[in-house]
C-alpha cells in the first residue's frame, strides 16, 4: 500500500511541477517574445492531439477514443508463466499456454463517445462498455489535463460453478473509471485512473472478500523514435481482503512493454504479472508475482477501420 501511494505521489508531483514551470515560463516572456509567439504558436484553446496512440496501454485504457463511424478491432493475448513452478522449459517459457485471450470492438458513436464489446477467455467474461472523452487538454494550458470516463458491465455466462452463480444476477459485475492524462511533450504522456469495482457476489467467493472496492492505476508512455515507445502500467486495488489474504495471496499489477505504430496498426508487446485482461478480472483476481517468476509475455494488436463515407471519398 505504501509503495503504491508513494508511486502515485511522485506522478502527481511531476504533473504539478510541470504545470508550475509552464506558468512561470509564460509570465517571464518579454512583450517582443509574446508578439512572436502569437505569430507562430497554435491558436489558444486548441486541443492537444494524440496524447496516446491507442485506446489501451497494457492494463489501463487511455483517454483516447475512436472517432465517429470508426471501428477499433483489438486482439489481446497473454501467455503462461515464463518461470516459476508453472513455467520454464516444460511449457516453452509460457508460450505453450494462454492465461487469457481477449477479442474486442470499439465503435465511435461520436468523436467523443464510444461503445465497446469484448469477450475474455479468463472467466469467459463478456463485457459491454461506454467511454466518453469528457475534457481535452489544450495547448494554452487553460485545460491542463485530458479526462475520459468509462462505464463497463461484465457478465459470466458459462461459468461451471453453479453453487456460486446459482442465479443470473450473481453473474454480473460493474466497473467505472475516470482517466486523467497529460501530454507533457511529444515524447512523454502520463495518466492516473481512479476506479470502482462492484460485484453482485464476492469474487473470488472467499470468506472476507468485498463485493465492492476502489482501485487506482497509473501508466505512461515514453517515445524514443517516431513510431516506437516504452509503456509502463501499474494498478493497486484498495481492498483490505487482498492486502491481508495469504491463501491465495494477491499482488498489484505491473507491466512494461514496447509500443510500435505501423500506420494502420498499433502493436504492443509486453511483460506483466496479471493473468487477466478485462479490468474487472485483473482487479478482482491477480495472484501472480514477478518475484516468483509468475510473469508472462503478452501482446495487443489494435486496428482501426473507417466507415465514414466522407473520409473514404477523399482517398
C-alpha positions in Angstrom: 0.0 0.0 0.0 2.8 2.5 1.0 4.7 1.8 -2.2 1.7 2.4 -4.3 0.8 5.7 -2.6 4.4 6.8 -3.0 4.3 6.0 -6.7 1.1 7.9 -7.2 2.5 10.9 -5.2 5.6 11.1 -7.4 3.4 11.1 -10.6 1.2 13.8 -9.2 4.2 15.9 -8.1 5.5 15.7 -11.7 2.2 17.0 -13.0 2.2 19.9 -10.6 5.8 20.8 -11.1 5.4 20.8 -14.9 2.3 23.0 -14.7 4.1 25.4 -12.4 7.1 25.6 -14.8 4.8 26.3 -17.7 3.1 29.2 -15.9 6.4 30.6 -14.8 7.9 30.4 -18.3 4.8 32.1 -19.7 5.0 35.1 -17.4 8.7 35.7 -17.9 8.4 36.3 -21.7 9.0 39.8 -22.9 6.4 41.7 -25.0 8.5 41.0 -28.1 8.5 37.3 -27.3 4.8 37.4 -26.8 4.3 39.0 -30.2 6.5 36.5 -31.9 4.8 33.6 -30.1 1.4 34.9 -31.2 2.5 34.6 -34.8 3.9 31.1 -34.5 2.1 29.3 -31.7 -1.1 27.3 -32.3 -4.5 29.0 -31.7 -5.3 29.4 -28.0 -7.5 26.6 -26.7 -6.6 24.2 -29.4 -7.0 20.6 -28.2 -3.8 18.6 -27.7 -3.9 15.6 -30.1 -2.6 12.1 -29.8 -1.9 12.0 -26.0 -1.6 8.3 -26.6 -1.6 6.3 -29.9 -4.2 3.7 -28.9 -7.2 3.3 -26.6 -5.3 1.0 -24.3 -1.7 0.6 -23.0 -1.1 -2.7 -21.1 -3.8 -2.9 -18.4 -5.3 0.5 -18.4 -7.4 2.3 -21.1 -6.2 5.7 -22.2 -8.2 8.9 -22.7 -8.2 8.3 -26.4 -11.5 7.5 -28.2 -12.3 6.1 -31.6 -13.6 8.8 -34.0 -17.2 8.8 -35.3 -18.0 5.9 -37.6 -14.7 4.2 -37.0 -14.3 0.7 -35.6 -11.3 -0.4 -33.5 -10.7 -4.1 -33.6 -8.5 -5.4 -30.8 -6.8 -8.8 -30.2 -5.1 -9.0 -26.8 -3.2 -12.2 -25.7 -1.4 -13.2 -22.5 0.7 -16.4 -22.4 1.5 -18.5 -19.4 4.2 -18.1 -16.7 7.7 -17.6 -18.1 9.3 -19.0 -15.0 8.3 -20.4 -11.6 6.6 -23.8 -10.9 4.3 -23.4 -13.9 6.8 -22.1 -16.4 10.3 -22.9 -17.7 11.3 -25.2 -20.5 8.4 -27.7 -20.0 5.9 -25.0 -21.2 8.4 -23.3 -23.6 8.6 -20.5 -21.1 4.8 -20.0 -21.1 4.3 -19.9 -24.9 2.5 -23.3 -24.8 -0.2 -21.8 -22.6 -2.5 -18.8 -22.6 -3.7 -17.3 -19.4 -6.2 -15.0 -21.3 -7.3 -14.1 -24.8 -9.5 -11.0 -25.4 -11.2 -10.1 -28.6 -13.0 -6.7 -28.6 -14.5 -4.0 -30.7 -14.9 -0.2 -30.0 -17.1 1.9 -32.3 -17.3 5.7 -32.4 -20.9 6.9 -32.0 -19.4 10.4 -32.0 -15.8 11.6 -31.9 -16.1 11.6 -28.1 -18.5 8.8 -27.3 -17.6 5.1 -27.9 -19.5 1.9 -27.3 -17.4 -1.3 -26.8 -18.0 -5.1 -26.7 -15.5 -7.8 -25.8 -15.1 -11.4 -24.7 -12.4 -12.9 -22.5 -11.2 -16.5 -22.1 -10.5 -15.7 -18.4 -13.8 -16.5 -16.6 -15.5 -16.5 -20.0 -16.5 -12.9 -19.4 -18.4 -10.8 -21.9 -18.2 -7.0 -21.3 -20.1 -4.1 -22.6 -18.8 -0.5 -22.1 -19.4 3.1 -22.8 -16.5 5.6 -22.9 -16.8 9.4 -23.1 -14.0 11.9 -23.7 -15.1 14.5 -21.2 -12.4 17.1 -21.4 -9.5 17.7 -23.8 -6.1 19.1 -22.8 -5.4 22.4 -24.5 -2.3 23.9 -26.0 -2.5 27.0 -23.8 -3.0 25.0 -20.6 -6.4 26.5 -19.9 -7.2 22.9 -19.5 -4.0 21.2 -18.3 -5.3 17.6 -18.5 -7.5 15.4 -20.6 -10.3 13.4 -18.8 -12.2 10.4 -20.1 -14.8 8.3 -18.2 -15.6 4.6 -18.7 -18.5 2.5 -17.6 -18.5 -1.2 -18.0 -20.8 -4.2 -17.3 -19.3 -7.7 -17.2 -21.3 -11.0 -17.4 -20.0 -14.6 -16.9 -22.5 -16.7 -18.9 -20.7 -20.1 -18.9 -19.1 -20.4 -15.5 -19.3 -24.0 -14.3 -19.6 -23.2 -10.5 -23.3 -23.3 -10.1 -23.1 -23.1 -6.3 -21.8 -19.5 -6.7 -23.7 -18.4 -9.8 -26.9 -20.1 -8.8 -28.9 -17.1 -10.2 -28.3 -14.9 -13.2 -27.8 -11.6 -11.2 -24.8 -13.1 -9.4 -23.0 -13.4 -12.8 -22.9 -9.5 -13.2 -20.0 -7.2 -12.2 -19.6 -3.5 -12.9 -16.6 -1.2 -13.4 -16.4 2.6 -13.6 -13.2 4.7 -14.1 -12.1 8.2 -14.6 -8.9 8.5 -16.7 -6.8 11.7 -16.2 -3.9 12.2 -18.6 -1.4 14.9 -19.5 0.8 15.1 -22.6 4.0 16.7 -21.2 5.8 16.7 -24.6 5.8 15.0 -27.9 7.7 12.1 -26.1 6.0 11.8 -22.7 2.4 11.2 -21.7 1.3 10.1 -18.3 -2.1 9.2 -16.8 -3.7 8.2 -13.5 -7.1 6.4 -13.3 -9.2 6.0 -10.1 -11.6 3.1 -10.5 -14.5 1.4 -8.7 -15.4 -2.3 -9.0 -18.7 -3.7 -7.9 -19.5 -7.5 -8.0 -23.0 -8.7 -7.3 -21.4 -11.5 -5.4 -17.9 -11.6 -3.9 -15.4 -12.9 -6.4 -13.4 -14.9 -5.8 -16.1 -16.3 -3.4 -14.0 -16.5 -0.3 -14.6 -15.5 3.3 -13.8 -11.8 4.0 -13.7 -10.7 0.4 -15.5 -7.5 -0.5 -18.1 -7.1 -3.2 -17.1 -3.5 -3.8 -13.8 -1.6 -3.6 -11.8 1.2 -5.2 -8.6 0.9 -7.2 -6.0 3.2 -8.7 -4.0 2.8 -11.9 -1.0 4.8 -13.2 0.5 4.4 -16.7 2.7 6.3 -19.1 4.4 6.2 -22.5 7.9 7.5 -23.4 8.6 7.7 -27.1 12.2 7.2 -28.3 11.5 7.3 -32.0 8.8 8.5 -34.4 6.9 5.2 -34.2 8.2 3.4 -31.0 7.9 4.0 -27.3 8.2 2.3 -23.9 5.0 1.9 -21.9 4.6 1.2 -18.2 1.4 0.3 -16.4 0.6 -0.3 -12.7 -2.6 -0.9 -10.7 -3.4 -1.3 -7.0 -6.8 -2.4 -5.6 -7.7 -0.7 -2.2 -9.0 -3.9 -0.7 -8.3 -5.0 2.9 -9.0 -8.6 1.9 -6.4 -8.5 -0.9 -3.9 -6.8 1.3 -4.2 -9.3 4.1 -5.0 -12.6 2.3 -2.5 -15.4 2.5 -4.0 -18.2 0.5 -4.3 -17.2 -2.2 -2.1 -14.1 -1.9 -2.9 -11.2 -4.2 -0.4 -8.8 -5.9 -0.5 -5.4 -7.5 -0.2 -5.5 -11.3 2.9 -4.2 -13.1 3.5 -4.3 -16.8 6.2 -3.0 -19.1 6.2 -3.1 -22.8 7.2 -1.8 -26.2 4.6 0.1 -28.3 5.0 0.1 -32.1 2.9 2.2 -34.5 2.8 0.7 -38.0 0.4 3.1 -39.7 -2.9 1.2 -39.7 -2.0 -0.8 -36.6 -0.7 -0.1 -33.1 1.2 -3.2 -31.8 2.3 -3.5 -28.1 4.4 -6.4 -26.8 4.7 -6.6 -23.1 5.5 -8.5 -19.9 3.2 -8.4 -16.9 2.2 -10.4 -13.8 -1.5 -10.1 -14.4 -3.2 -13.1 -16.0 -6.4 -11.4 -17.0 -7.1 -8.7 -19.5 -10.5 -7.3 -18.6 -10.3 -4.7 -15.8 -12.9 -6.5 -13.7 -11.0 -9.7 -13.8 -7.5 -8.5 -13.2 -8.5 -6.2 -10.3 -10.5 -9.0 -8.8 -8.0 -11.8 -9.2 -4.3 -11.1 -9.7 -2.4 -13.8 -7.8 0.8 -13.9 -9.8 4.1 -12.4 -8.6 7.1 -11.0 -10.5 9.3 -12.3 -7.7 8.2 -15.9 -8.1 8.7 -15.8 -11.9 4.9 -15.6 -12.5 5.1 -13.0 -15.2 4.2 -13.6 -18.8 4.6 -12.4 -22.4 1.6 -10.6 -23.9 0.7 -8.5 -26.9 -2.0 -6.2 -28.1 -3.0 -5.5 -31.8 -5.3 -2.6 -32.5 -6.6 -1.9 -36.0 -8.9 1.0 -37.0 -11.5 0.6 -39.7 -13.1 3.7 -41.1 -16.7 3.6 -42.2 -17.1 7.3 -42.7 -18.1 7.8 -46.3 -16.8 11.4 -46.3 -13.3 10.1 -45.4 -13.5 7.3 -47.9 -14.5 9.6 -50.8 -11.4 11.8 -50.1 -8.9 8.8 -50.6 
